[in-house]
Amino acid sequence: TDGLVQPFGSDPVHSVQAAKIACLQLCAHSTESLYLTTPYLVLDDESLCALQTAALSGVDVRIITPRIGDKWYVQAVTRSFYLPLLETGVRIFEYTPGFFHGKMMISDRKQAIIGSINLDFRSFYLQFECGALLYHCSAIQDMTADFLAAEEISQEITAKTIKNTPLLLRFLRSILRIISPLL
């Protein structure tokens, strides 16, 4: 095969959160683009900061989440992160055809992570997850093509969209966000 593939696991038993570290490293080392898909965008402070920092550094950061969630409360928490991300230049898309369960990160079209890892507290700290780090593999081009195809049939979310959300719903999202590590 071409390139390098490094499988890895992450679990709540060990003190090192390999999944989180791998995702944060990809954010930190991106210089041109960072494309992410996740059904659950429930970020801790470090992950939020890493995505914002990448965008503020000029990296084209794009995230696809599902338009139709499988759990209303997790979808509400996911949407509570949109505005702080949008305000720093992250572009967010909601996949409109249905529930989107893809989980990948692509950095500069040269490195990628794919596996069972969601961008959420549960995947980073509470669950057994597996992933593969790809480096200079031709599969990354296929992953990028899949991402761009999904983006084409997704709706881009803007800060104006979020600000037009009813105040009561935004308040509910904020309350749910406080308890998000328990979700």
VOKE-595144 format. One record per residue (C-alpha): x, y negated, z negated. Coordinates in steps of 0.5 Angstrom, whole numbers, plus 500, padded with zeros to 3 digits. Example, Ala and Ser with C-alpha at 12.3 -4.5 7.8 and 13.67 -1.06 7.14 Angstrom:
! residues 2
<site><east>525</east><north>509</north><up>484</up></site>
<site><east>527</east><north>502</north><up>486</up></site>
//
This chain:
! residues 183
<site><east>500</east><north>500</north><up>500</up></site>
<site><east>502</east><north>493</north><up>501</up></site>
<site><east>503</east><north>488</north><up>495</up></site>
<site><east>503</east><north>490</north><up>488</up></site>
<site><east>497</east><north>492</north><up>484</up></site>
<site><east>497</east><north>493</north><up>476</up></site>
<site><east>491</east><north>496</north><up>472</up></site>
<site><east>490</east><north>494</north><up>465</up></site>
<site><east>485</east><north>495</north><up>460</up></site>
<site><east>483</east><north>490</north><up>454</up></site>
<site><east>479</east><north>492</north><up>448</up></site>
<site><east>477</east><north>490</north><up>441</up></site>
<site><east>482</east><north>495</north><up>437</up></site>
<site><east>489</east><north>491</north><up>439</up></site>
<site><east>490</east><north>484</north><up>437</up></site>
<site><east>492</east><north>482</north><up>444</up></site>
<site><east>487</east><north>480</north><up>449</up></site>
<site><east>490</east><north>483</north><up>455</up></site>
<site><east>483</east><north>481</north><up>459</up></site>
<site><east>483</east><north>474</north><up>457</up></site>
<site><east>491</east><north>473</north><up>457</up></site>
<site><east>491</east><north>475</north><up>465</up></site>
<site><east>485</east><north>470</north><up>466</up></site>
<site><east>488</east><north>464</north><up>463</up></site>
<site><east>495</east><north>466</north><up>466</up></site>
<site><east>491</east><north>466</north><up>473</up></site>
<site><east>488</east><north>459</north><up>471</up></site>
<site><east>495</east><north>456</north><up>469</up></site>
<site><east>499</east><north>458</north><up>475</up></site>
<site><east>494</east><north>456</north><up>481</up></site>
<site><east>496</east><north>451</north><up>485</up></site>
<site><east>491</east><north>450</north><up>491</up></site>
<site><east>485</east><north>454</north><up>489</up></site>
<site><east>482</east><north>459</north><up>484</up></site>
<site><east>475</east><north>462</north><up>486</up></site>
<site><east>471</east><north>466</north><up>481</up></site>
<site><east>465</east><north>470</north><up>480</up></site>
<site><east>462</east><north>472</north><up>474</up></site>
<site><east>455</east><north>474</north><up>472</up></site>
<site><east>456</east><north>471</north><up>465</up></site>
<site><east>460</east><north>465</north><up>464</up></site>
<site><east>460</east><north>464</north><up>456</up></site>
<site><east>467</east><north>461</north><up>455</up></site>
<site><east>471</east><north>460</north><up>449</up></site>
<site><east>475</east><north>453</north><up>448</up></site>
<site><east>481</east><north>456</north><up>451</up></site>
<site><east>478</east><north>458</north><up>458</up></site>
<site><east>474</east><north>452</north><up>459</up></site>
<site><east>480</east><north>448</north><up>458</up></site>
<site><east>484</east><north>452</north><up>463</up></site>
<site><east>479</east><north>451</north><up>468</up></site>
<site><east>478</east><north>444</north><up>467</up></site>
<site><east>485</east><north>443</north><up>467</up></site>
<site><east>486</east><north>447</north><up>473</up></site>
<site><east>481</east><north>442</north><up>477</up></site>
<site><east>484</east><north>436</north><up>474</up></site>
<site><east>491</east><north>438</north><up>477</up></site>
<site><east>488</east><north>438</north><up>484</up></site>
<site><east>486</east><north>446</north><up>484</up></site>
<site><east>480</east><north>447</north><up>488</up></site>
<site><east>476</east><north>451</north><up>483</up></site>
<site><east>470</east><north>454</north><up>485</up></site>
<site><east>465</east><north>459</north><up>481</up></site>
<site><east>459</east><north>463</north><up>483</up></site>
<site><east>454</east><north>465</north><up>478</up></site>
<site><east>447</east><north>468</north><up>479</up></site>
<site><east>441</east><north>464</north><up>480</up></site>
<site><east>437</east><north>470</north><up>477</up></site>
<site><east>440</east><north>472</north><up>471</up></site>
<site><east>438</east><north>479</north><up>467</up></site>
<site><east>438</east><north>476</north><up>460</up></site>
<site><east>435</east><north>469</north><up>460</up></site>
<site><east>439</east><north>467</north><up>454</up></site>
<site><east>445</east><north>468</north><up>457</up></site>
<site><east>443</east><north>465</north><up>463</up></site>
<site><east>441</east><north>459</north><up>459</up></site>
<site><east>448</east><north>459</north><up>456</up></site>
<site><east>452</east><north>460</north><up>462</up></site>
<site><east>448</east><north>453</north><up>465</up></site>
<site><east>450</east><north>449</north><up>459</up></site>
<site><east>457</east><north>450</north><up>461</up></site>
<site><east>456</east><north>447</north><up>468</up></site>
<site><east>456</east><north>439</north><up>466</up></site>
<site><east>463</east><north>439</north><up>463</up></site>
<site><east>466</east><north>443</north><up>468</up></site>
<site><east>463</east><north>439</north><up>474</up></site>
<site><east>465</east><north>433</north><up>471</up></site>
<site><east>472</east><north>435</north><up>471</up></site>
<site><east>471</east><north>437</north><up>479</up></site>
<site><east>470</east><north>444</north><up>478</up></site>
<site><east>465</east><north>446</north><up>484</up></site>
<site><east>459</east><north>451</north><up>481</up></site>
<site><east>455</east><north>455</north><up>486</up></site>
<site><east>449</east><north>460</north><up>484</up></site>
<site><east>448</east><north>466</north><up>488</up></site>
<site><east>440</east><north>465</north><up>491</up></site>
<site><east>439</east><north>472</north><up>494</up></site>
<site><east>438</east><north>475</north><up>487</up></site>
<site><east>442</east><north>478</north><up>481</up></site>
<site><east>450</east><north>477</north><up>482</up></site>
<site><east>454</east><north>482</north><up>478</up></site>
<site><east>461</east><north>481</north><up>482</up></site>
<site><east>467</east><north>480</north><up>477</up></site>
<site><east>473</east><north>477</north><up>480</up></site>
<site><east>478</east><north>471</north><up>480</up></site>
<site><east>482</east><north>469</north><up>486</up></site>
<site><east>488</east><north>465</north><up>485</up></site>
<site><east>491</east><north>461</north><up>491</up></site>
<site><east>489</east><north>467</north><up>496</up></site>
<site><east>495</east><north>471</north><up>493</up></site>
<site><east>494</east><north>473</north><up>486</up></site>
<site><east>487</east><north>476</north><up>484</up></site>
<site><east>484</east><north>480</north><up>478</up></site>
<site><east>478</east><north>485</north><up>479</up></site>
<site><east>474</east><north>489</north><up>475</up></site>
<site><east>469</east><north>489</north><up>469</up></site>
<site><east>471</east><north>483</north><up>466</up></site>
<site><east>466</east><north>478</north><up>465</up></site>
<site><east>468</east><north>471</north><up>463</up></site>
<site><east>465</east><north>471</north><up>456</up></site>
<site><east>467</east><north>472</north><up>449</up></site>
<site><east>464</east><north>479</north><up>449</up></site>
<site><east>469</east><north>481</north><up>455</up></site>
<site><east>475</east><north>478</north><up>451</up></site>
<site><east>474</east><north>480</north><up>444</up></site>
<site><east>469</east><north>485</north><up>443</up></site>
<site><east>468</east><north>490</north><up>449</up></site>
<site><east>473</east><north>495</north><up>452</up></site>
<site><east>474</east><north>492</north><up>459</up></site>
<site><east>479</east><north>494</north><up>465</up></site>
<site><east>481</east><north>490</north><up>471</up></site>
<site><east>487</east><north>490</north><up>476</up></site>
<site><east>491</east><north>485</north><up>477</up></site>
<site><east>493</east><north>484</north><up>485</up></site>
<site><east>499</east><north>481</north><up>488</up></site>
<site><east>500</east><north>479</north><up>495</up></site>
<site><east>495</east><north>485</north><up>497</up></site>
<site><east>491</east><north>485</north><up>503</up></site>
<site><east>485</east><north>486</north><up>499</up></site>
<site><east>486</east><north>479</north><up>497</up></site>
<site><east>484</east><north>477</north><up>503</up></site>
<site><east>478</east><north>481</north><up>503</up></site>
<site><east>476</east><north>479</north><up>497</up></site>
<site><east>476</east><north>472</north><up>499</up></site>
<site><east>472</east><north>473</north><up>505</up></site>
<site><east>467</east><north>476</north><up>500</up></site>
<site><east>467</east><north>470</north><up>496</up></site>
<site><east>466</east><north>465</north><up>501</up></site>
<site><east>460</east><north>469</north><up>504</up></site>
<site><east>457</east><north>469</north><up>498</up></site>
<site><east>458</east><north>462</north><up>497</up></site>
<site><east>455</east><north>461</north><up>504</up></site>
<site><east>448</east><north>464</north><up>501</up></site>
<site><east>449</east><north>460</north><up>494</up></site>
<site><east>446</east><north>453</north><up>492</up></site>
<site><east>451</east><north>448</north><up>490</up></site>
<site><east>450</east><north>445</north><up>483</up></site>
<site><east>451</east><north>438</north><up>482</up></site>
<site><east>452</east><north>434</north><up>476</up></site>
<site><east>445</east><north>430</north><up>478</up></site>
<site><east>442</east><north>437</north><up>478</up></site>
<site><east>444</east><north>438</north><up>471</up></site>
<site><east>442</east><north>431</north><up>469</up></site>
<site><east>435</east><north>432</north><up>472</up></site>
<site><east>434</east><north>438</north><up>467</up></site>
<site><east>429</east><north>437</north><up>462</up></site>
<site><east>432</east><north>434</north><up>456</up></site>
<site><east>428</east><north>440</north><up>451</up></site>
<site><east>431</east><north>445</north><up>456</up></site>
<site><east>438</east><north>442</north><up>455</up></site>
<site><east>437</east><north>442</north><up>448</up></site>
<site><east>435</east><north>449</north><up>448</up></site>
<site><east>442</east><north>451</north><up>452</up></site>
<site><east>446</east><north>447</north><up>447</up></site>
<site><east>443</east><north>451</north><up>441</up></site>
<site><east>444</east><north>457</north><up>444</up></site>
<site><east>451</east><north>455</north><up>446</up></site>
<site><east>453</east><north>455</north><up>439</up></site>
<site><east>451</east><north>462</north><up>437</up></site>
<site><east>454</east><north>464</north><up>444</up></site>
<site><east>459</east><north>469</north><up>441</up></site>
<site><east>453</east><north>473</north><up>438</up></site>
<site><east>450</east><north>474</north><up>445</up></site>
//
